[in-house]
Amino acid sequence: MEDKIVGALFIVIAAIFIATQYIVTAILVSNLPYTSKEAFYQSFFDAGYVLLLFSLIFLIVGILLLVRGFTQHQMNK
């Protein structure tokens, strides 16, 4: 049961990291004199890859823990 809870928490943390990346990008774009889709995409990747990388790592670990928790649950039945 603990693997499922920890996996879900890892996925929630990954979602928070992705949301934080978009919030940082929105703050960066709001300071520009012009706004466009290209400026948003450019600022998204200029903000850094750290949050995006952490979110992908946490998402993968969370999915693996969820799968492990559900497969152990099925084996114990």
RAURWO-V56135 format. One record per run of one state. SS is the DSSP state (H for helix, E for strand, L for the rest). FROM is the first residue (numbers start at 1). TO is the last residue. If there is no record, write none. Layout:
SS_FROM_TO + SS_FROM_TO
This chain:
L_1_1 + H_2_30 + L_31_36 + H_37_46 + L_47_49 + H_50_76 + L_77_77
